[in-house]
């Protein structure tokens, strides 16, 4: 179904999220540490002094140069004013459903109709130059929405008289468990039991057990939601893998590849620590 929707929509950029949170870059999210916000420029400047061959410092006004530097910081996990997007919808789907699931979430896929020629100049969209220090951009077919542009004067300022910002057409697809359908199915099942047994009473043990089990199922709704989400995740990942889309291919840098290998072979869970000795 997702494939059909993507084929039908005339969009050229995408973003996958593991949950239905606001479409904001890392530095603008609610859980961000306030001290991090206050110290961001100082930390960025200090890093550029420590690693001058890899990173240069630019003030927000020089957004074209700055966004390349910020993309490098984001590459290594820094929260910046850049929001990752990709030109490959299946890579976006990987990001949407590849995280481990231990609680119910609502994976979300965004589709953007980006007029590249105009939006790169008059909107948040930007293509960052690829470099040997930022290999993920090429692997992820990546681009960004640069929220630094909102801070600048002229056409990049929302409050400017010369504001020429144009909105980017966006479609949002959200995978969510519909409680209303579940409740209706449950109520229909209960009603059918009553209608088929005019003299229904609590003493009719088999029928009572059916009702009790259905009520128990309703109480376990959170568990059912989680199991349903895990099933969808498994099916989608399996289908993407069939077409050679793997999460590890999106992180070609050495450090991340090592981490994927480490996670691939987790330690065994044992009650007692076993020490192995070499007999020489």
N, C-alpha and C positions, 0 to 999 in steps of 0.2 A: 504494500500500500504506500509506504514512504517513497519507494522508487517511482511509482506512478504519479504521485503528487509532485515530486521533483521534476519529472519529465514534462509535466503539464505546465508548471510555473516557469515563466521566463525570468529566471534569476541567475546570477553569475557568482555570488559569494554566499558563504554559509558559516554558521557557528553552531557547534554542539555543546550543550551544557548538561551536566549530570543531574541538575535540579532546576526548578523554575525560579531562579533568582533574577533580580533586576539586571538588565543589560548594561552593566557598568564595568569599567576597568578596575583592576585590583585595588588601586589607590583610592578609589571612590566608594568602596563597599563599606557597609555598616560596621563590620567586625574589625576594620583596620585600626591598628594601634595609633593613638593620637600622637604619641612621642615620635613614631615613625614618620607621620606627616610633617611634624615640626622639624625633624632632622633630615628629611629626604635630600634636600639640596646640598647640605653639608656632607652627608655620606657619599652622595654621588660625586661631589667635587674631590673628596679625599681619595676615593677609588681611582679617579682619573689621574691623580698625582702619583698614586702607588703603582698603577699599571698603565703608564702613558702609551705604550706600544699597542695596547688593546682598546683603550677607552679614552675618549676626549670629552671634556665638559663644555656644554653649550647652554646658555640661558634659554628660557622658553620662547623668547622672541625669534630665535634662530631655529624655528621648529623643524625645518628640513634636515639640518645637521643633527639636531638634538634627537629626533625620532630614531635615527640609526643607532645612536648610543643607547637610547632607552630600550630598543629592541634587543640589544646585547645583554643589558641588565635583566630584562624579562626572560631571556634565554636561560639564565642561571637562577631564576626563581624570584627575582626582585619584583615587588608590586609597583607598577608604573601607571602612567596615564594612557597606555596603549591597550587596546582590546583586540585580541587575536581573532582573525577570521581566515577562511580558506576558500580557494576557488574550486575545491573538490568536495562535493556533498558527502561522499562516502568517508572521507577523512573526518568531516564534521560529525558524522554518525558514530565513528569510532570514539571520538571525545565524548559523545553524548552517553554512551552505554558501557564504556570499558572500565570505569572505576568500580572498585569493590562495593557491594551493596550490603549494608548491615541494618538499614532502616528504610522505611518507605520514602521514595523520592518521586519526582515527576520530571523525568528527562525531557529536555526541550531542544528542538532544532529550529534555528532561525534561518530564513532565506532572504537574501538582500538583492534588490535590483539596483546595481550600482552603475551609474553613468560615469565611467572612469575618467573620461576627458574633462568633464565639468566638476564631478564630485571631488577629485583630487585637489582642485583649486578652490572650490567653494563649499566643501563639506569636510567631514571628519575622515573620509577614506584616504588612505595613503599606502603606497608601495615602498617598502624599505629596501635599500640596496643590500643584496646578499654579499656576505664575506666569509672568509675561512673561519672567522670566530663565531659566526652565527649560521651553522649548517642546517638548523631546523627549519628555517624559513623556506628553503628550497624543498626539503623533504616533506613539509606540511603544506606546500603550495600556498604559503602564507602571505597575508597582508594585514593591515591594521585599521582600526578607527583611532585616530589620534585626538584625544580630548584636550590636549594642550591648546589646540586651535581655538577653543572656546574662551581662552584667557586673553587672547590677543586683540589688538585694535584693528580697525579697517574691516575688510570683508570677513575676517575670522572672529569678529566680536558680535555676540548675539544682540547687544544693546546699541550697536553702532548704527548711525544713519545710513552708512554705506553697506549695511549687512546684506550679503547676497547668498546667505545660506539657503540651500534647498534640502528638503527632507529626502531621505533614502527610503524607497518603498520597501516595506518589510512584511514578511509572512512568518507567523509563529506557530509551530506545531508542538503540541504538548501532550506527552503520554500520561494520562491520568486515569485512575480507577474511578468509575462513575458509581458513587454510592446509591444514587437514585435507582439505577437499573438493578443493583444488587438487592435493595430493599423491596422493589416491586417483585422481583423473582421470589424472594423469601415470602412475601405476603401472599402471592398467588399460590405458592406451594401449601401454605397453611390453610388457605381458603378451600383448596381442592380437597384437603383431608377432611375438613368439616363437612363439606357438601356431600362427600361420598359416604359419610357416616352420620345419619340424622340422630342416632341415639348415642353419639359419642360421649364417653364419660372417662373420668380419670382412671377408672378401674380397667379400662381396656389397655392393658399394658403395652402390647406391640405398637398401637397407634400413639400412645403417650410417649413412648421412646422415640418415635419418629419426630414428634414435635419437640421433644427435649433436645434431640441431636441438632435439629434445625436452629433452635434458639442458641445452642452452644456455638454453632457455626457463625451465627450473627455476632456473638460476643467475641469471636476470634477474627473479626474483620481485619484487624491490623496485620495479623499473621497471613491471612489470605492475600492481602494487598502485596505484602513483601514477597510471597511465593510467586505471585503472578508476575511481578516486576522482574524477578530473577529468571523466570521462564522466558520472558520477552528478551531480556539481556542475552541469555544463552543462545536463543534462536537468531538474533540479529548478529551477534559476534560470529556464530558459525557460518552464516551466510556471507558476511564480509570476508572471513578467512578463506572461503571458497574462491573468492575473487582476488586473493592475495593482498588483502588489506590487514596489516598487523600493526599493533601499537608500537612495537619496538622499532619498526622501520621509520617511524616519525621522529625518532631521537637518535640520529647517527653519531652524535658526539660520544667520545670515549667513556666519560664518566657515567652517562646514562645507560650505555650498553652494558657496562659492568653491573649496574644496579639491576637491570633486567635479568642478567644471568644469575645474580645472587637470589633474586626473588623466585626464579624458576626452580631452584633446588633448596627449598626451605629445610631447616633442621627438623629432625624427627621429634615428635612430642613424646617424651618418656617421663615416668614418675621419678626415677632415680637417675642421677648423672652417672653415665658409664665412661670410665676412662680407659682408653685403648692404649696398650703398650706394645712397642715393637720388640719382638724376640730376636735379638742379634747374637 
